């Protein structure tokens, strides 16, 4: 895969040429399929993944049977933050939510790259901060907001991570991510479609009215999106290159006040 393709990932794109070239020699581009599990709870994190066109879900379990998504990982980030933070294992599971490609490196390779204390360390520090905001806001969202608003947030978040308005999604999977039964997920998808916000056919979702879906989503979506927009800028904007935490502080203040 070319360097341009690897730079689809925002963390890799943030690296200067020399550092990027060194790290890219340790990267292997792999195809990841839906539901492919890359980490098990309590298992060793042997590899890290930089999504290029795939999306991963980080999930926690309750009572050994209930899955709850705590974070979504796409082209803005990396699956495997425990390695960056100095841990060898993780209590969460991570699996592929949207099939595609990812650049994979061994945990040891990442540690070697981080030992040079270059731009990779700064980029992963920024990404860790945004992930903390996402997890904190998801806790608020899952406990305070109705399923339909959370579904709108989840669909918009997935769209942002993959960079397209259309992606595969079953009602069963949507129900698992929202923590609701399949028939509840089906009712939510039908209402969103009746309102002209999405089109759902044969296991594929197409967002047809983004502004309308944003109005339906809870404010949690805009809080987290504002944080991630600083590392994956839209057209006409440049990404943040420093470690200021101003918007994160606002997000945490809202978490405390809600």
Secondary structure as the mmCIF struct_conf table of DSSP 4:
data_model
#
loop_
_struct_conf.conf_type_id
_struct_conf.id
_struct_conf.beg_label_comp_id
_struct_conf.beg_label_asym_id
_struct_conf.beg_label_seq_id
_struct_conf.end_label_comp_id
_struct_conf.end_label_asym_id
_struct_conf.end_label_seq_id
HELX_RH_AL_P HELX_RH_AL_P1 UNK A 3 UNK A 6
TURN_TY1_P TURN_TY1_P1 UNK A 7 UNK A 8
BEND BEND1 UNK A 9 UNK A 9
HELX_RH_AL_P HELX_RH_AL_P2 UNK A 10 UNK A 13
TURN_TY1_P TURN_TY1_P2 UNK A 14 UNK A 14
BEND BEND2 UNK A 15 UNK A 15
HELX_RH_AL_P HELX_RH_AL_P3 UNK A 17 UNK A 24
TURN_TY1_P TURN_TY1_P3 UNK A 25 UNK A 26
STRN STRN1 UNK A 28 UNK A 32
TURN_TY1_P TURN_TY1_P4 UNK A 34 UNK A 35
STRN STRN2 UNK A 37 UNK A 39
TURN_TY1_P TURN_TY1_P5 UNK A 41 UNK A 42
STRN STRN3 UNK A 44 UNK A 44
STRN STRN4 UNK A 47 UNK A 51
BEND BEND3 UNK A 52 UNK A 53
STRN STRN5 UNK A 55 UNK A 62
TURN_TY1_P TURN_TY1_P6 UNK A 63 UNK A 65
STRN STRN6 UNK A 66 UNK A 73
TURN_TY1_P TURN_TY1_P7 UNK A 75 UNK A 76
BEND BEND4 UNK A 77 UNK A 77
STRN STRN7 UNK A 79 UNK A 79
HELX_RH_AL_P HELX_RH_AL_P4 UNK A 81 UNK A 84
TURN_TY1_P TURN_TY1_P8 UNK A 85 UNK A 86
BEND BEND5 UNK A 88 UNK A 88
STRN STRN8 UNK A 89 UNK A 89
BEND BEND6 UNK A 91 UNK A 92
STRN STRN9 UNK A 93 UNK A 98
STRN STRN10 UNK A 100 UNK A 106
HELX_RH_AL_P HELX_RH_AL_P5 UNK A 107 UNK A 114
TURN_TY1_P TURN_TY1_P9 UNK A 115 UNK A 116
BEND BEND7 UNK A 118 UNK A 118
HELX_RH_AL_P HELX_RH_AL_P6 UNK A 119 UNK A 144
BEND BEND8 UNK A 145 UNK A 145
HELX_RH_AL_P HELX_RH_AL_P7 UNK A 147 UNK A 162
TURN_TY1_P TURN_TY1_P10 UNK A 163 UNK A 163
BEND BEND9 UNK A 164 UNK A 165
STRN STRN11 UNK A 166 UNK A 168
HELX_RH_AL_P HELX_RH_AL_P8 UNK A 171 UNK A 178
TURN_TY1_P TURN_TY1_P11 UNK A 179 UNK A 179
BEND BEND10 UNK A 180 UNK A 180
HELX_RH_AL_P HELX_RH_AL_P9 UNK A 182 UNK A 194
TURN_TY1_P TURN_TY1_P12 UNK A 195 UNK A 196
BEND BEND11 UNK A 197 UNK A 197
STRN STRN12 UNK A 198 UNK A 201
TURN_TY1_P TURN_TY1_P13 UNK A 202 UNK A 203
STRN STRN13 UNK A 204 UNK A 207
HELX_RH_AL_P HELX_RH_AL_P10 UNK A 210 UNK A 216
BEND BEND12 UNK A 217 UNK A 217
HELX_RH_AL_P HELX_RH_AL_P11 UNK A 219 UNK A 228
TURN_TY1_P TURN_TY1_P14 UNK A 229 UNK A 231
BEND BEND13 UNK A 232 UNK A 232
TURN_TY1_P TURN_TY1_P15 UNK A 235 UNK A 236
BEND BEND14 UNK A 242 UNK A 242
HELX_RH_AL_P HELX_RH_AL_P12 UNK A 246 UNK A 257
#
